[in-house]
Amino acid sequence: MNIRSYIAENRARFIEEWASLIRIPSISCQPAHKDDMLRCAERWRELLLAAGAQRAEVMPSKGNPFVYAEYSPITYSEASSSPQGVPSPIGAAPPTVLVYSHYDVMPVEPLELWHSDPWEPSIRDGRLYARGADDDKGQAMIQVKAFEYLVKNGLMNCHVKFIFEGEEEIGSPSLEAFLEEHRELLACDIILVSDTSMIGKDTPSITTGLRGLAYWQIKVTGPNRDLHSGHFGGAVKNPINALTEMLAKVVDDKGHITIPHFYDDVLPIPEAEREMIAQIPFSEEAYCQAIDVDATFGEEGYSTLERNSCRPSFDICGIWGGYTGEGSKTVLPSKAYAKVSCRLVANQDHEKVSQAFVDYMKSIAPAGVRVDITPMHGGQGYVCPIDIPAYKAAEHGFEVAFGKKPLAARRGGSIPIISSFEQILGVKTILMGFGLEKNAIHSPNESMDLEVWENGIVAVTEFYRAFNL
């Protein structure tokens, strides 16, 4: 039986199993749902075993539990095994694929904006609506159902391991320690992740790069209390004035970031990749209209799509201080604050950039104020080569499923765990994501296009059938 026939025959069961996960409100940022996190992990364990995993268990961590499962096309009696029972050798045929996903979801508020119960899946207009429909229960189910088809039909040619976590939506605080502790258990040749998006339903794409992140909070302190702006204005440095003057110097009028040595490790965009980016359907006019701006702005010499994916950026995310209530209050404030961030590109080290920013801001601080900068969090960028066997297998999978070769596209967002995989496990990640902008992840009325979902199962199936080292 081919994969599309298998999907058609089992569609109702697939959707009900997907729904059984969605009905569990696994919101990681709310302590009240701690029991739901364990329930969701246990449900995934059951589904992975039913799909054909030879072993599946819920493993504890400092936070929410992990779900680990494994399958080998070599029977356990034939394989020499590690102490954990993982067949070897890793790196020889058949290759080992580690599938990563997360089972936690975002809160659903504001509830009044949902058109149906966020915890009870609703199918309409060819889409399934619910929290987690896409991010990431729907996309994880794509992986598991492709795995199921191959195992049940005797076609799986890889060792497969699954690691599902319950803290991705809160920054994966337990993941790095778990990876360090279980390096041998998680050893693999490639990591497969479905937690990203495509350019469009008719424009399949594979995410080949993600930007890193550095984030800070700044406090500028002037006088020891708020002062009367008439008595002190013009005689004492205003902390808000000082802060805005400093921040205005970070980016020049050509979109160039002025932090010393900021660009030292920034690699140029390969010409072949620039040509690929130029093929992505994009209208500058429609882009501006959608966000109601007159024009785009960014680093001189690069297109909008290059600027928001392959080049670094600096943004003031929030700024406050002084009096902001109703009416007027003529004060010279004692303190001013800002939250700022940089999106970084592959090869830039977020800790190195973070220190460079701190040093730069303190060097340009005017007399009369004190500057305190607190690094908040950060992560490395990531780029996947498009000439490795796993990428070629993913490319083949998309082409079979969607009828056209996928574009290679970097994305402007950050998924710090992807760089953690590379740093700790020493392997690359293939980002086979099937989300669409229309899916509204994290928002009311999150959904998944059912045709894309089924095509995703086909694409992952074909990935395995084509993957060889």
N, C-alpha and C positions, 0 to 999 in steps of 0.2 A: 504494500500500500504506500502510495507517495504521500508526502507531507501535507499537501493541500487536502487530500481525501481524509487523512487522519484528523486534521483540524475540523473538517466539516462533520465527520462522524462523532467527534467528541466535544463539539463547540459548547453545548449546554453544560456539560460537566466542567469544562475549563472555566467558563464564566462563573459557575457556582463556587468553584474552589477559590477563584479570584475574589468573589464577593465575601467568602468566609473570612478572608484576611481583612478586607475593608471594614467589615462590621466590628472589628476590634479597634477601639480608638487609641492607637498606640502613639500618643503625643509625648515625645520625650522631654519637652521643656516644662511639662506640668507634673509635679510630684504626685498629684492625685491619680495619675495614670500608671503608676509604677507596676501594679498588678497586671495591667493591660499589656505592658511591655513583655512580661514573661508569658502571658497567654499567646501573644502574637508569635514570639519565638518558638513556643511549643507547637503552634499550628504550622509554622514553616517546617519544623522538624518532621511532622507527620506527612506533609505534602512532598517533601524531598524523598522520604522513604517510599512513598507510594509511587513516585515518579521513577524509581529505580536505583536510588542511592543504596549502596551496600552498608553504609554506616551513616548515621546522622545523630547529632546530639546538641543539646543546649549547654554552652560552656560559660562559666561565670567570668565576670571582669569586675573592675572597681566600680563600674557603673552598670548599665543595662547589659544583659547577657548577649553573647554571640551565638549564632547558629553555625555549626560546622557540619559538612557532609562530604562524602567522597564516593567515587565509583572508579573501578578499574576494569578494562576489558580483559585483563589477565586475572584469572581466578586467584583468590588469596592462597590456595594451596600450591599454586604454580609459582607464586612470586616470593622473592626474598623481601621481607618487610622490615620497616623501621620499627623502633619500639612502640610507636603509636599505631602500627598496623598499616602504614602507608606504603603501597607497592613501590618498588624501585626497579630499574634505575630512573632517576629524574634526568631529563636532558637527552635520553635515548628514545628511539621509537618504541611505543607510541609516545607522543609528547604529553605534557601535563598542562592543563588549563585550569586556572583559578578564577572562579566567577565571584565577583564581589557585588553586593547590593546592600540596601538598608531597609529595615522594616518600620522605622519610626516615621512619623508624619508631622506636619505643621498643625497648629490649632485651626479651628474652622470659623472662628468669629471674623466678621459680623454675620451671625446666623440669618438675619433678615434678608441678606442679599442672595442666599441660596434659593434656587428654584425647586429643589427637592432635598430630602434628608441627606446630609453629607455622609452619614454612616450606613445608608441603605442604598446600594447602587441602583441607578435609574438609567435605562437605555432609551434614548430618543435621538432621532436624526442621525442614526449611525454612530452614535458616541455613547460611551458609558460614563456617567457623571457620579462622582463621589470623591471624598478626600482620599488621596492615595491612588486614584485611578491611573494616574501616570507616575507620579513621584512618591515612592518608587515601586509600589506593589504591582502595578500594571507592567512596568518594564521588567521587574524581576520575574514575573510570571512568564514573560516571553522567553527568558533564558531557561526556565525550568521546563516549560512545555516542549521546547526544541530538544532539550536533554531527554525528556520522557520518550518522545517519538523515536529518537535514535537508539535508546537502550531497549525499548520494548520490541523494536524491529531488528535487533541485532546488528545495528549499523554504527554504533559508537566506536570510533577508532582512537580515542584519547583517554588518558587518565583525566578525570574531572574532579575538582574540589570546589566546594561552595563555602564562602564565608559571608554571612549576613550580620550586620550590626544594627544596634538600636539607638545610635547617638549621632548619626550624620547631621541631622537638622540642628544639633547644638554644638557642632564643631568637632565631633569624633574625639572627645577627650580621652577615651580609653583605648583607642585603636593602636596608637604607636606602641604602647606598652604590651598590648596583646601580640602585635607583630613580632616584637623583640623576643617575647617569651616563647613564641611558637614558630620560630623561623623554619625549623625542620619540618614541622607538620604542614606548613603552608608553602614549602618549596615547590616551584613550578617553572615552566618555560615562558608563559605569557599570562597576563591577567586580562580578563574580559569584563567590561562594565557596561551596563545599559542604564545610564542615569543622565544622559545628555539629550540633545535635540537634533533634528534635521533642519535644513534651510526651509524646506517646504514639503508638503505631501507629494508633489510632483517633481521635487528637486531633492532627491536623496543625497545625503552627505554623511561623511564620517568626521567627527571632531578629532583633529590631529594636534591641537595645542590648546593650552589653557594658560591664562596669565596668573602670576603669583600675586601676593598681597603683602603690603606693610601698612600698619594702621597705628595712629598715635592720638593721644589727647594732650592738648597744650593748655597750660595755665600761665597767664601773664599777670603779675601782681605789681601794682604801683603803690599808692599811699596806703596807710594802715586802716583807712575807712573811706567810705564814699564822701566826697567833698562837694561843697557848694560850687557849681560851675562858674558863678559870677565872681566869687572871691578867689578861686584858684585857677580858673580857666586861663590858659596862656602862660601859666607859671609852673605848672606841674604836668609831667607827661601823662597823657590819658592812656590807660592800658588797652582800651579798645582800639584807639588810634594806632598804638604801637603794634598790636597784633595784626591788624589789617594791613599796615604798611609792610610788615615782615612777610605775610602770606602773599601779598601782591608781587613780591620779588621772586617767588619760587618758579613761576612760569612767565616767560617773556612773550612779547607780542607775536612771535612766530611759533608759539606752542612748544618751545624748547624748555625743558626743566633745567634750572640753573644750579642745582645742588652739585658741588664739586665732585668729580669722578663718578657721577650718576650713570653716565653712559659707557663707562670703561668696559663693562662685561656684556653690553647689549650687542647681540649678533645681528648682522644685516639680514634682511629677508631674502632668501634665495630667489633668483630671478624666475626659476621655474614655478615657485610658489606664488609669486606676484602674478604670473600669467594665469594660474589657476584661480586666484582670488578675483581676477578681472572677469572670469567667466560666470561668477555668481550673479544671478539676477538681482539687480539693485537699482532703485530710482532715488536719487538724491532729493528730488522734489517731494516724492511721496514720503520719504523718511522724515523730512522737515515738517510736512503737513501733519503727519501722524502724532508728532509731539508738540506741534504749534510753535515752531521757531522759524525765524526768517532765514537762517543760514547755519551751517555747521562750522565748527572751529576745531583746530587741532594742529599737530606738528606739521610744519611746512614740508612739502615734498612727498607726502603720503596721501593715499585716498582715504575716505571715511572708513571703509571696511578694513583697511590696513591699520589705521589708527586705533580702532576699537577692538583689535584682536592680536596684532603682531607687534605693536609698539607700546611702550610704557606710558602711563598717564599719572597726573596728580590732581586730586580734587579735595575741596573743603566740603566735608559732609555735614557739618553743623557748626554754628558759631553763636555765642551768647555772652551777655554781660550787661551790667547796668540796669536801668529801669525799662521794662517793656510792657507795663500794665496800661490800663486805660488812662487817658489824659496825659498831662505832662508833669515831669519831675526833673528839674534842672540839676543833675548831679554829674560829677566827674567820678566814674566808678573806681572802686578799689581793685577789682579783678575783671579779667576777660578770659573766655575759654573758647576752644575750638576742637573739633574732631576732624582729622584729615587722613587721607589715605593715598597710597600709590598702588596702581596696578603695575605689576612687573612682568617681564618677559623671561623666557627660558635663558638660563645662564646667569641671571641676576640673583644674588644671594640676598634674601629678605633681611637677614640680620646685619649684613654689611651696609645695605641701603638704609636700614633703620638708624644705625649709628651715624652714618653720613648726614642724614637729615637733622638729627639732634645737634650734631656739631655745627652744621650750617646755620640753623635757626639761632643758636646761642651766639654765633659769631656776628650776626647782623642785628641782634637785639640792641635797641637804643639805650642810652643812659637813662636812668630814672625808673627802670622797671626790672623785675626779676622774672626769668623764664624757666618754667619747669615743664618737661616733656616726658610723658609716660608712654612707652611702647605698649600697645594693647594686644595685638596678635599679628601673625603673619604666616606666610607659606610660600613655597617655591612654585615657579611656573613649570610647565611641562610641554614637551614637544615629542610627538611620536614619528619616527621615520616612516616614510611611505613605501620603502623598498624592502621591508622585512617580510618573511613568509606569513606571519599572522595578519599583517595589514592587507596583504594581497588576498588572503583567504576571506577577510571581512569584505573587501572590495567586491570579490566574486559573489559573496552572499547577497549583498545589496543589489548587485546587477541582476541576479536571478530573480530575486523577490520583487523588485520594483521596475524591472524592465529597462533600466538604464544605469550606466556607470555612475557611482556616487562621486560627488566633488569632495576634495579634501579641504576642510575648513577649520581654521583656528577659531576659538571662541574667546570673548573678552573677559568672561567670568573666571572664578578661581575655585578649584576643588583641591585643597591642600593635601588630602589623603592620597591623591594620585602620585604626587612627588614623594610622599612617605613610602609608598610601595616600592618605588624605584630605589630610594636611599636604603631601605631596610632589607627588602627581599632581593634587590638587584636585578629586577626584570621590568620590562616595558608593559604598558597597559594599552589595550585597544578599546576605544570608546565607541561602542556600537549602540548609540542612542537613537530612540525612535519617537521622541517627544516632538511636539509642534508648539509654536508660540500660542496658538489658539487653545491649547490645553489648559492654560491658566493655572499652572502649578503654584501652590502656596496661596491662591486666591479663592474666593467663593466660586462655585461651579467648576471646579477642576474636572477635567474629563480626559478621555482617551478615545481617539478615532479607532473604531473597531477594525476597519480595513487595514490601517497602518499596523495595528496590533498583530493581526494575522500575518501580514507581510513580514513583520519583525520575526515571528516564529520561523518563517521560511528562511529568512536571511541568516539567522543564527544556526539553523540546521545545516545550511549550505556552507557556513563557515567551518563547522567541524568536518564536513565531508571533504573540504579542500585543504585543511590545515595539515601541513607536514613541515618538519624542520629540515 
